[in-house]
Amino acid sequence: MDLLRSEPMQLVQLIIPVESAHCSISYLGDLGLFQFKDLNSEKSPFQRTYATQIKRCGEMARKLRFFKEQMTKAGLSPYARSAMSDDVYLDNLEVKLGELEAELIEMNANNEKLQHSYNELIEYKLVVQKASEFFHSAQNHAAVKQREVEAHQSGEGSIDSPLLLEQEMVTDPSKQVKLGFVSGIIQREKSLAFERILFRATRGNVFLKQSAVEGPVTDPASGEKAEKNVFVVFYSGERVRNKIVKICEAFGANRYSFTEDLGKQFQIIAEVSRRIEELKTTIDFGLVHQINLLQTIACHFEQWSHLVKKEKSIYHTLNMLSIDVTRKCLVAEVTKLKNESSSLILQIQNVLQQATVDSNAQIGTVFHVLQTKESPPTYFHTNKFTSAFQEIVDAYGISKYQEANPGVFTIITFPFLFAVMFGDWGHGLLYNEFFSVPFELFAPSAYGCRDPSCRDATTAGLVKVRATYPFGVDPKWHGTRSELPFLNSMKMKMSILLGVAQMNLGIILSYFNAKFYGNELNIRLFGYLSLLIVVKWCTGSQADLYHVMIYMFLSPTDDLGENQLFFGQKFLQILLLLAALVSVPWMLFPKPFLLKKQHDERHRGQSYALLETNLDDSDGTELHHGSSSHEEFQFSEIFVHQLIHTIEFVLGAVSNTASYLRLWALSLAHSELSSVFYDKVLLLAWGFNNITILIIGLIVFICATVGVLLVMETLSAFLHALRLHWVEFQGKFYEGEGYKFQPFSFASLGKEDE
């Protein structure tokens, strides 16, 4: 099976001339067959050869991100990469991107200035219009008062005539008090606080007049729209004016000058309106020019972005190569699939030869295989269906090279265990129930009524009249008194059987991976329990399996009595118990001594080699792993580590099996919840014979089914199935300490974030 073991890998060394290095890496990236090894891991990114080129690519990527932001603001999106031209070079692109960025920045700056002036003029026009209304109203009121005063003066002297001081003030304009004023506009939400602060700061010696502006107004400073009020503050004295100005600045109120002359007011409004129209025309023309430029950029954006990403990935790869200064070449070590077809090998040779010709190099690329003991990357051939289950395994850890892959078995066991917990075939198939309503899917029920009086009875009067129901739970069990005890017993035993089967599969796979953890405890003890369950189901025995398993440890020599299921059961139990006790020291002691013996044998023979040994291969092996064989063997650490493993797997023999009881608990909970929602919501609403209550009940039933059964229960079953695979199954044989085979390929550039 392709998924059981990872694909064989091969380490290859490439010696590439400097002049053809860029071209060779580019062509190999198009193929996407090689994973490059970093031969400069001890160097920082800034110490590598092509750090400058990567910095240039990063700067161009920043400019492209700026272009994309501008296109998004303008409501544009990059066009699909339909026409890709090969005449675009990195140096020319760098110059062009710089020019476009400078032009866009200048456009934005000019547009901001024009927009700021436009917004200021709009506010100025509003202030002039509203303030002129204030003064016009005040002048009309003053004219009325003046006429009243003149009427009093023309009459005979009466007690209503003004006093002498008041007459002098009216008749002598020089003695009248001249009030100053400050006009502007402020956000409406700040107007009450603004008025309160003005009153307190001036001790009430000001008069504030406000008028709301219809519709939102764009603020010149922030560019955001807000509801605003036009205000005019009348004051007396320069000190009060300074206070008013500071308060306006604190509240972000924009002040605009204003004249009392009515004729000049009309001139100002006309002039401002003319300038607003001119600015509007200029801004619109600038926006059209900017849109045209952004559309031009959008046409080439995908092509430029792909080129920058491609060049950046090429230089990143070149930085992983070591430089041989004397021979003026770059040395690369790559991992590739070993069992490649002859056509692919020929394609690789043609690509490297073409790179030599295109770059006018004098020497071609040298390609030869290296021998190494390093663990290669892991690669599995997957399709759209199997890749989902492989991702579940990879989320726990990547398989080591040639390690048995749990993904093969997860394809079958994960959906099955999920369905066991999920249950109802209204949401998933197994228990012959649709939203807790029983259905005879595969055959008629095995039970029938003893007489016609039991037709409506679900608790008594049923007898077995035909063969046992072929698959799943007999529908007649639904609603009986013995349903819940039966389901409890059946699902608990089924969980143990499924758990033991899956864990034993993991134990078998541990031998494929040469991981001898002493998991035989699961086979001996709980495999025996599974045997008892099957025998009891087949024979119809009334034996108490709890009693059998408990007294197997407490009183192994006692007579089984009515709990005996088959001949020789007592002898078999004693034999299994002794084997289980022997397993503990067998797990603890042999492995540390065997490892020490292997280490000693390795050291005794490492100074000698056969004369027939290929010196090139031995040199290559020593080059990559020369220092690993001289490590000192720490027997105490190995022994303690094995002791921890022994304790862990002795406890795990019980806890891991008990963990599979979640299959029983979740499936029972799902079934009972389905029954409650159906009986206590839908049927209860149906019984009222009221359309309104029925609709409400149906809505509650749908919401409960979707929210609880299809969301919460789905998530719960998924997480528990995930644990059963990651811990109980994969923990028996799977280390997951490998790393993925990720070949250098330009095809994946669109999926990666910069």
URRASUL-V706524 format. One record per residue. N is the residue number from 0. PHI is phi in whole degrees, -180 to 180 (NA if undefined). NEAR is the number of other C-alpha atoms within 12 Angstrom. Layout:
n=N phi=PHI near=NEAR
n=N phi=PHI near=NEAR
This chain:
n=0 phi=NA near=14
n=1 phi=-66 near=18
n=2 phi=-86 near=28
n=3 phi=-72 near=28
n=4 phi=-122 near=25
n=5 phi=-68 near=33
n=6 phi=-65 near=31
n=7 phi=-61 near=25
n=8 phi=-116 near=33
n=9 phi=-143 near=31
n=10 phi=-94 near=30
n=11 phi=-126 near=28
n=12 phi=-106 near=29
n=13 phi=-115 near=33
n=14 phi=-110 near=30
n=15 phi=-113 near=37
n=16 phi=-60 near=36
n=17 phi=-59 near=33
n=18 phi=-69 near=23
n=19 phi=-108 near=31
n=20 phi=-64 near=38
n=21 phi=-61 near=34
n=22 phi=-66 near=32
n=23 phi=-65 near=40
n=24 phi=-64 near=48
n=25 phi=-62 near=33
n=26 phi=-68 near=32
n=27 phi=-68 near=37
n=28 phi=-66 near=34
n=29 phi=-67 near=25
n=30 phi=-72 near=26
n=31 phi=69 near=28
n=32 phi=-116 near=32
n=33 phi=-114 near=37
n=34 phi=-106 near=34
n=35 phi=-82 near=38
n=36 phi=-96 near=31
n=37 phi=-78 near=23
n=38 phi=-92 near=22
n=39 phi=-124 near=25
n=40 phi=-65 near=14
n=41 phi=-79 near=13
n=42 phi=-95 near=16
n=43 phi=-79 near=14
n=44 phi=-58 near=22
n=45 phi=-82 near=16
n=46 phi=-93 near=14
n=47 phi=-85 near=26
n=48 phi=-65 near=24
n=49 phi=-105 near=27
n=50 phi=-64 near=23
n=51 phi=-65 near=18
n=52 phi=-64 near=28
n=53 phi=-67 near=28
n=54 phi=-64 near=23
n=55 phi=-63 near=25
n=56 phi=-64 near=33
n=57 phi=-64 near=25
n=58 phi=-68 near=23
n=59 phi=-67 near=36
n=60 phi=-64 near=33
n=61 phi=-64 near=22
n=62 phi=-64 near=31
n=63 phi=-66 near=36
n=64 phi=-64 near=25
n=65 phi=-64 near=25
n=66 phi=-63 near=39
n=67 phi=-66 near=30
n=68 phi=-62 near=19
n=69 phi=-66 near=29
n=70 phi=-66 near=27
n=71 phi=-64 near=17
n=72 phi=-62 near=16
n=73 phi=-85 near=21
n=74 phi=78 near=14
n=75 phi=-107 near=23
n=76 phi=-134 near=24
n=77 phi=-60 near=28
n=78 phi=-72 near=22
n=79 phi=-63 near=15
n=80 phi=-78 near=19
n=81 phi=-89 near=12
n=82 phi=-114 near=14
n=83 phi=-105 near=18
n=84 phi=-102 near=14
n=85 phi=-94 near=11
n=86 phi=-93 near=13
n=87 phi=-96 near=20
n=88 phi=-113 near=18
n=89 phi=-62 near=27
n=90 phi=-64 near=18
n=91 phi=-65 near=16
n=92 phi=-65 near=30
n=93 phi=-61 near=29
n=94 phi=-65 near=18
n=95 phi=-65 near=21
n=96 phi=-63 near=32
n=97 phi=-64 near=23
n=98 phi=-65 near=18
n=99 phi=-65 near=25
n=100 phi=-64 near=30
n=101 phi=-62 near=17
n=102 phi=-67 near=20
n=103 phi=-67 near=30
n=104 phi=-63 near=19
n=105 phi=-65 near=16
n=106 phi=-61 near=26
n=107 phi=-63 near=23
n=108 phi=-65 near=17
n=109 phi=-64 near=21
n=110 phi=-65 near=27
n=111 phi=-63 near=22
n=112 phi=-64 near=21
n=113 phi=-64 near=29
n=114 phi=-67 near=32
n=115 phi=-64 near=26
n=116 phi=-64 near=28
n=117 phi=-62 near=33
n=118 phi=-66 near=32
n=119 phi=-65 near=31
n=120 phi=-66 near=34
n=121 phi=-62 near=33
n=122 phi=-65 near=43
n=123 phi=-60 near=37
n=124 phi=-63 near=35
n=125 phi=-64 near=39
n=126 phi=-64 near=40
n=127 phi=-63 near=41
n=128 phi=-65 near=35
n=129 phi=-69 near=30
n=130 phi=-67 near=41
n=131 phi=-63 near=32
n=132 phi=-65 near=24
n=133 phi=-57 near=28
n=134 phi=-69 near=25
n=135 phi=-64 near=20
n=136 phi=-65 near=16
n=137 phi=-66 near=16
n=138 phi=-66 near=17
n=139 phi=-64 near=14
n=140 phi=-65 near=14
n=141 phi=-66 near=14
n=142 phi=-63 near=14
n=143 phi=-64 near=14
n=144 phi=-63 near=15
n=145 phi=-62 near=17
n=146 phi=-66 near=15
n=147 phi=-65 near=18
n=148 phi=-64 near=22
n=149 phi=-63 near=17
n=150 phi=-65 near=16
n=151 phi=-68 near=19
n=152 phi=-69 near=23
n=153 phi=-75 near=13
n=154 phi=-79 near=14
n=155 phi=-64 near=11
n=156 phi=-58 near=12
n=157 phi=-137 near=11
n=158 phi=-72 near=10
n=159 phi=-87 near=13
n=160 phi=-67 near=19
n=161 phi=-65 near=23
n=162 phi=-69 near=16
n=163 phi=-62 near=12
n=164 phi=-64 near=13
n=165 phi=-69 near=16
n=166 phi=-65 near=19
n=167 phi=-65 near=15
n=168 phi=-68 near=16
n=169 phi=-74 near=22
n=170 phi=-78 near=17
n=171 phi=-112 near=13
n=172 phi=-64 near=12
n=173 phi=-65 near=10
n=174 phi=-89 near=13
n=175 phi=-77 near=14
n=176 phi=-82 near=13
n=177 phi=-97 near=12
n=178 phi=-95 near=19
n=179 phi=-93 near=25
n=180 phi=-150 near=32
n=181 phi=-125 near=39
n=182 phi=-117 near=42
n=183 phi=-180 near=39
n=184 phi=-139 near=46
n=185 phi=-142 near=41
n=186 phi=-63 near=32
n=187 phi=-63 near=28
n=188 phi=-69 near=17
n=189 phi=-99 near=22
n=190 phi=-67 near=29
n=191 phi=-66 near=20
n=192 phi=-64 near=18
n=193 phi=-61 near=32
n=194 phi=-65 near=30
n=195 phi=-66 near=19
n=196 phi=-67 near=23
n=197 phi=-60 near=33
n=198 phi=-62 near=23
n=199 phi=-72 near=17
n=200 phi=-70 near=21
n=201 phi=-104 near=26
n=202 phi=56 near=15
n=203 phi=80 near=18
n=204 phi=-92 near=21
n=205 phi=-137 near=29
n=206 phi=-125 near=25
n=207 phi=-107 near=31
n=208 phi=-123 near=31
n=209 phi=-126 near=29
n=210 phi=-145 near=28
n=211 phi=-74 near=25
n=212 phi=-93 near=26
n=213 phi=-76 near=14
n=214 phi=81 near=13
n=215 phi=-72 near=21
n=216 phi=-122 near=32
n=217 phi=-79 near=28
n=218 phi=-77 near=28
n=219 phi=-64 near=27
n=220 phi=-77 near=20
n=221 phi=-91 near=15
n=222 phi=77 near=19
n=223 phi=-100 near=16
n=224 phi=-87 near=17
n=225 phi=-155 near=23
n=226 phi=-75 near=23
n=227 phi=-134 near=32
n=228 phi=-123 near=35
n=229 phi=-89 near=38
n=230 phi=-130 near=43
n=231 phi=-135 near=40
n=232 phi=-109 near=36
n=233 phi=-96 near=29
n=234 phi=-146 near=30
n=235 phi=-137 near=22
n=236 phi=107 near=18
n=237 phi=-71 near=16
n=238 phi=-63 near=16
n=239 phi=-66 near=28
n=240 phi=-61 near=25
n=241 phi=-60 near=20
n=242 phi=-64 near=26
n=243 phi=-63 near=39
n=244 phi=-62 near=27
n=245 phi=-64 near=21
n=246 phi=-66 near=30
n=247 phi=-61 near=31
n=248 phi=-65 near=17
n=249 phi=-65 near=17
n=250 phi=-91 near=26
n=251 phi=71 near=24
n=252 phi=-81 near=33
n=253 phi=-90 near=35
n=254 phi=-95 near=30
n=255 phi=-135 near=28
n=256 phi=-71 near=21
n=257 phi=-150 near=32
n=258 phi=-115 near=24
n=259 phi=-82 near=24
n=260 phi=-68 near=16
n=261 phi=-65 near=21
n=262 phi=-65 near=13
n=263 phi=-66 near=15
n=264 phi=-61 near=27
n=265 phi=-65 near=20
n=266 phi=-65 near=18
n=267 phi=-64 near=26
n=268 phi=-63 near=28
n=269 phi=-65 near=19
n=270 phi=-64 near=19
n=271 phi=-64 near=27
n=272 phi=-62 near=24
n=273 phi=-64 near=18
n=274 phi=-67 near=23
n=275 phi=-63 near=26
n=276 phi=-64 near=19
n=277 phi=-64 near=19
n=278 phi=-65 near=27
n=279 phi=-61 near=23
n=280 phi=-64 near=18
n=281 phi=-65 near=21
n=282 phi=-64 near=27
n=283 phi=-63 near=18
n=284 phi=-65 near=18
n=285 phi=-65 near=26
n=286 phi=-66 near=25
n=287 phi=-63 near=17
n=288 phi=-63 near=20
n=289 phi=-67 near=31
n=290 phi=-62 near=26
n=291 phi=-61 near=18
n=292 phi=-66 near=26
n=293 phi=-67 near=34
n=294 phi=-65 near=24
n=295 phi=-63 near=20
n=296 phi=-65 near=33
n=297 phi=-62 near=29
n=298 phi=-64 near=25
n=299 phi=-110 near=30
n=300 phi=-60 near=35
n=301 phi=-62 near=30
n=302 phi=-65 near=29
n=303 phi=-65 near=38
n=304 phi=-62 near=40
n=305 phi=-64 near=33
n=306 phi=-64 near=34
n=307 phi=-65 near=39
n=308 phi=-62 near=36
n=309 phi=-63 near=38
n=310 phi=-65 near=37
n=311 phi=-64 near=33
n=312 phi=-68 near=35
n=313 phi=-64 near=34
n=314 phi=-70 near=33
n=315 phi=-61 near=33
n=316 phi=-68 near=42
n=317 phi=-61 near=40
n=318 phi=-69 near=36
n=319 phi=-86 near=33
n=320 phi=-91 near=35
n=321 phi=-90 near=33
n=322 phi=-104 near=25
n=323 phi=-102 near=15
n=324 phi=-66 near=11
n=325 phi=-66 near=9
n=326 phi=-97 near=14
n=327 phi=53 near=19
n=328 phi=-146 near=27
n=329 phi=-112 near=33
n=330 phi=-109 near=33
n=331 phi=-122 near=38
n=332 phi=-118 near=32
n=333 phi=-127 near=37
n=334 phi=-109 near=37
n=335 phi=-140 near=35
n=336 phi=-65 near=29
n=337 phi=-75 near=22
n=338 phi=-92 near=14
n=339 phi=-83 near=18
n=340 phi=-71 near=11
n=341 phi=-63 near=11
n=342 phi=-67 near=11
n=343 phi=-68 near=20
n=344 phi=-62 near=20
n=345 phi=-64 near=13
n=346 phi=-65 near=20
n=347 phi=-62 near=30
n=348 phi=-63 near=24
n=349 phi=-66 near=20
n=350 phi=-65 near=28
n=351 phi=-65 near=36
n=352 phi=-68 near=29
n=353 phi=-64 near=23
n=354 phi=-63 near=30
n=355 phi=-65 near=28
n=356 phi=-69 near=20
n=357 phi=-67 near=20
n=358 phi=-94 near=25
n=359 phi=57 near=18
n=360 phi=-79 near=24
n=361 phi=-81 near=18
n=362 phi=-123 near=22
n=363 phi=-84 near=29
n=364 phi=-80 near=34
n=365 phi=-92 near=23
n=366 phi=-130 near=21
n=367 phi=-149 near=19
n=368 phi=-85 near=22
n=369 phi=-107 near=27
n=370 phi=-98 near=27
n=371 phi=-149 near=25
n=372 phi=-106 near=20
n=373 phi=-68 near=23
n=374 phi=-74 near=24
n=375 phi=-74 near=34
n=376 phi=-71 near=34
n=377 phi=-109 near=36
n=378 phi=-143 near=36
n=379 phi=-123 near=36
n=380 phi=-78 near=23
n=381 phi=-127 near=21
n=382 phi=-120 near=13
n=383 phi=-62 near=10
n=384 phi=-80 near=15
n=385 phi=-74 near=23
n=386 phi=-65 near=20
n=387 phi=-64 near=19
n=388 phi=-74 near=28
n=389 phi=-67 near=32
n=390 phi=-66 near=26
n=391 phi=-61 near=30
n=392 phi=-69 near=36
n=393 phi=-66 near=31
n=394 phi=-65 near=20
n=395 phi=-80 near=25
n=396 phi=170 near=25
n=397 phi=-79 near=31
n=398 phi=-60 near=39
n=399 phi=-70 near=32
n=400 phi=-59 near=31
n=401 phi=66 near=31
n=402 phi=-78 near=37
n=403 phi=-59 near=39
n=404 phi=-92 near=43
n=405 phi=-67 near=47
n=406 phi=-60 near=41
n=407 phi=-60 near=31
n=408 phi=-84 near=29
n=409 phi=-64 near=35
n=410 phi=-56 near=26
n=411 phi=-96 near=19
n=412 phi=-74 near=26
n=413 phi=-65 near=34
n=414 phi=-63 near=27
n=415 phi=-68 near=26
n=416 phi=-67 near=38
n=417 phi=-62 near=37
n=418 phi=-68 near=31
n=419 phi=-61 near=41
n=420 phi=-78 near=43
n=421 phi=-81 near=45
n=422 phi=83 near=41
n=423 phi=-52 near=38
n=424 phi=-80 near=27
n=425 phi=-70 near=26
n=426 phi=-121 near=29
n=427 phi=-175 near=29
n=428 phi=-92 near=26
n=429 phi=-175 near=32
n=430 phi=-103 near=39
n=431 phi=57 near=33
n=432 phi=-131 near=33
n=433 phi=-117 near=24
n=434 phi=52 near=34
n=435 phi=73 near=36
n=436 phi=-95 near=28
n=437 phi=-71 near=29
n=438 phi=-131 near=27
n=439 phi=-90 near=24
n=440 phi=-79 near=22
n=441 phi=-102 near=20
n=442 phi=-174 near=20
n=443 phi=-65 near=23
n=444 phi=-62 near=29
n=445 phi=-76 near=23
n=446 phi=-114 near=26
n=447 phi=-143 near=26
n=448 phi=-77 near=22
n=449 phi=-69 near=15
n=450 phi=-152 near=13
n=451 phi=-60 near=11
n=452 phi=-68 near=13
n=453 phi=-99 near=16
n=454 phi=-62 near=16
n=455 phi=-95 near=16
n=456 phi=-89 near=20
n=457 phi=-117 near=22
n=458 phi=-119 near=18
n=459 phi=-156 near=21
n=460 phi=88 near=19
n=461 phi=-99 near=26
n=462 phi=-130 near=20
n=463 phi=-79 near=18
n=464 phi=-115 near=14
n=465 phi=-150 near=16
n=466 phi=-63 near=15
n=467 phi=-59 near=19
n=468 phi=-56 near=24
n=469 phi=-70 near=18
n=470 phi=-146 near=19
n=471 phi=81 near=29
n=472 phi=-88 near=31
n=473 phi=-61 near=33
n=474 phi=-59 near=32
n=475 phi=-69 near=36
n=476 phi=-68 near=35
n=477 phi=-65 near=31
n=478 phi=89 near=26
n=479 phi=-85 near=20
n=480 phi=-66 near=16
n=481 phi=-91 near=18
n=482 phi=-63 near=23
n=483 phi=-65 near=20
n=484 phi=-60 near=16
n=485 phi=-64 near=20
n=486 phi=-63 near=29
n=487 phi=-56 near=23
n=488 phi=-66 near=23
n=489 phi=-64 near=28
n=490 phi=-71 near=35
n=491 phi=-65 near=31
n=492 phi=-68 near=33
n=493 phi=-63 near=33
n=494 phi=-63 near=38
n=495 phi=-64 near=37
n=496 phi=-62 near=31
n=497 phi=-64 near=34
n=498 phi=-64 near=42
n=499 phi=-64 near=40
n=500 phi=-63 near=27
n=501 phi=-70 near=39
n=502 phi=-67 near=42
n=503 phi=-68 near=35
n=504 phi=-62 near=33
n=505 phi=-64 near=37
n=506 phi=-66 near=34
n=507 phi=-63 near=27
n=508 phi=-68 near=31
n=509 phi=-64 near=28
n=510 phi=-74 near=21
n=511 phi=-65 near=21
n=512 phi=-92 near=27
n=513 phi=57 near=18
n=514 phi=-113 near=24
n=515 phi=-94 near=27
n=516 phi=-94 near=37
n=517 phi=77 near=41
n=518 phi=-77 near=44
n=519 phi=-60 near=35
n=520 phi=-57 near=37
n=521 phi=-65 near=42
n=522 phi=-67 near=32
n=523 phi=-73 near=30
n=524 phi=-83 near=36
n=525 phi=-81 near=38
n=526 phi=-65 near=31
n=527 phi=-67 near=31
n=528 phi=-62 near=36
n=529 phi=-64 near=29
n=530 phi=-62 near=28
n=531 phi=-62 near=34
n=532 phi=-62 near=34
n=533 phi=-65 near=22
n=534 phi=-63 near=22
n=535 phi=-65 near=22
n=536 phi=-64 near=19
n=537 phi=-75 near=13
n=538 phi=-93 near=14
n=539 phi=73 near=13
n=540 phi=-69 near=18
n=541 phi=-101 near=20
n=542 phi=-64 near=22
n=543 phi=-92 near=22
n=544 phi=-70 near=29
n=545 phi=-60 near=17
n=546 phi=-62 near=22
n=547 phi=-61 near=31
n=548 phi=-71 near=31
n=549 phi=-68 near=17
n=550 phi=-80 near=21
n=551 phi=-64 near=30
n=552 phi=-94 near=22
n=553 phi=-78 near=14
n=554 phi=-138 near=17
n=555 phi=-67 near=23
n=556 phi=-96 near=19
n=557 phi=-70 near=19
n=558 phi=-71 near=17
n=559 phi=-78 near=26
n=560 phi=64 near=17
n=561 phi=-73 near=14
n=562 phi=-89 near=25
n=563 phi=-81 near=28
n=564 phi=-101 near=28
n=565 phi=-155 near=22
n=566 phi=-71 near=13
n=567 phi=81 near=13
n=568 phi=-65 near=27
n=569 phi=-65 near=26
n=570 phi=-64 near=19
n=571 phi=-64 near=23
n=572 phi=-65 near=36
n=573 phi=-64 near=25
n=574 phi=-64 near=21
n=575 phi=-66 near=28
n=576 phi=-65 near=29
n=577 phi=-64 near=19
n=578 phi=-64 near=21
n=579 phi=-66 near=27
n=580 phi=-69 near=20
n=581 phi=-71 near=19
n=582 phi=-64 near=29
n=583 phi=-66 near=29
n=584 phi=-66 near=20
n=585 phi=-66 near=24
n=586 phi=-73 near=31
n=587 phi=-83 near=28
n=588 phi=-93 near=24
n=589 phi=-62 near=22
n=590 phi=-61 near=26
n=591 phi=-59 near=26
n=592 phi=-71 near=21
n=593 phi=-65 near=16
n=594 phi=-66 near=21
n=595 phi=-65 near=22
n=596 phi=-65 near=16
n=597 phi=-63 near=16
n=598 phi=-65 near=22
n=599 phi=-64 near=19
n=600 phi=-64 near=14
n=601 phi=-65 near=20
n=602 phi=-72 near=18
n=603 phi=-68 near=14
n=604 phi=-105 near=13
n=605 phi=-77 near=18
n=606 phi=-85 near=11
n=607 phi=-122 near=11
n=608 phi=-148 near=13
n=609 phi=-69 near=11
n=610 phi=-66 near=8
n=611 phi=-79 near=9
n=612 phi=-64 near=12
n=613 phi=-69 near=13
n=614 phi=-64 near=15
n=615 phi=-63 near=15
n=616 phi=-66 near=17
n=617 phi=-67 near=23
n=618 phi=-64 near=16
n=619 phi=-65 near=21
n=620 phi=-67 near=21
n=621 phi=-66 near=21
n=622 phi=-62 near=18
n=623 phi=-93 near=20
n=624 phi=-138 near=18
n=625 phi=-64 near=17
n=626 phi=-90 near=12
n=627 phi=-74 near=18
n=628 phi=-84 near=21
n=629 phi=-100 near=16
n=630 phi=-72 near=13
n=631 phi=-75 near=16
n=632 phi=-84 near=21
n=633 phi=-102 near=15
n=634 phi=-65 near=20
n=635 phi=-64 near=15
n=636 phi=-66 near=15
n=637 phi=-64 near=22
n=638 phi=-67 near=23
n=639 phi=-64 near=17
n=640 phi=-62 near=19
n=641 phi=-69 near=28
n=642 phi=-64 near=25
n=643 phi=-63 near=19
n=644 phi=-63 near=28
n=645 phi=-64 near=28
n=646 phi=-62 near=22
n=647 phi=-61 near=23
n=648 phi=-83 near=30
n=649 phi=-67 near=30
n=650 phi=-68 near=19
n=651 phi=-68 near=28
n=652 phi=-59 near=37
n=653 phi=-92 near=27
n=654 phi=-66 near=22
n=655 phi=-67 near=35
n=656 phi=-67 near=40
n=657 phi=-63 near=27
n=658 phi=-65 near=29
n=659 phi=-72 near=39
n=660 phi=-67 near=34
n=661 phi=-64 near=37
n=662 phi=-60 near=40
n=663 phi=-69 near=35
n=664 phi=-65 near=31
n=665 phi=-71 near=37
n=666 phi=-66 near=39
n=667 phi=-67 near=33
n=668 phi=-63 near=30
n=669 phi=-64 near=40
n=670 phi=-63 near=42
n=671 phi=-69 near=29
n=672 phi=-64 near=29
n=673 phi=-60 near=36
n=674 phi=-64 near=29
n=675 phi=-63 near=24
n=676 phi=-63 near=31
n=677 phi=-75 near=29
n=678 phi=-76 near=22
n=679 phi=-91 near=21
n=680 phi=-118 near=28
n=681 phi=-71 near=31
n=682 phi=-67 near=23
n=683 phi=-63 near=22
n=684 phi=-67 near=24
n=685 phi=-65 near=21
n=686 phi=-70 near=15
n=687 phi=-80 near=16
n=688 phi=53 near=14
n=689 phi=-129 near=13
n=690 phi=-63 near=13
n=691 phi=-66 near=13
n=692 phi=-64 near=20
n=693 phi=-64 near=20
n=694 phi=-64 near=20
n=695 phi=-62 near=19
n=696 phi=-63 near=28
n=697 phi=-65 near=24
n=698 phi=-65 near=19
n=699 phi=-64 near=23
n=700 phi=-63 near=31
n=701 phi=-65 near=21
n=702 phi=-64 near=18
n=703 phi=-66 near=26
n=704 phi=-65 near=32
n=705 phi=-70 near=20
n=706 phi=-70 near=18
n=707 phi=-93 near=24
n=708 phi=-78 near=37
n=709 phi=-93 near=27
n=710 phi=-114 near=18
n=711 phi=-65 near=20
n=712 phi=-68 near=34
n=713 phi=-63 near=29
n=714 phi=-62 near=19
n=715 phi=-63 near=26
n=716 phi=-64 near=34
n=717 phi=-64 near=28
n=718 phi=-65 near=24
n=719 phi=-70 near=32
n=720 phi=-64 near=35
n=721 phi=-62 near=30
n=722 phi=-65 near=27
n=723 phi=-61 near=39
n=724 phi=-84 near=42
n=725 phi=-69 near=31
n=726 phi=-96 near=29
n=727 phi=-71 near=37
n=728 phi=-93 near=43
n=729 phi=-70 near=41
n=730 phi=-64 near=34
n=731 phi=-80 near=41
n=732 phi=-146 near=35
n=733 phi=-108 near=40
n=734 phi=-95 near=30
n=735 phi=65 near=29
n=736 phi=-110 near=21
n=737 phi=-91 near=25
n=738 phi=-143 near=25
n=739 phi=-73 near=27
n=740 phi=-82 near=33
n=741 phi=-123 near=25
n=742 phi=-67 near=27
n=743 phi=-72 near=32
n=744 phi=-146 near=28
n=745 phi=-76 near=30
n=746 phi=-66 near=20
n=747 phi=-92 near=19
n=748 phi=-66 near=25
n=749 phi=-69 near=18
n=750 phi=-90 near=11
n=751 phi=-94 near=13
n=752 phi=-86 near=10
n=753 phi=-74 near=19
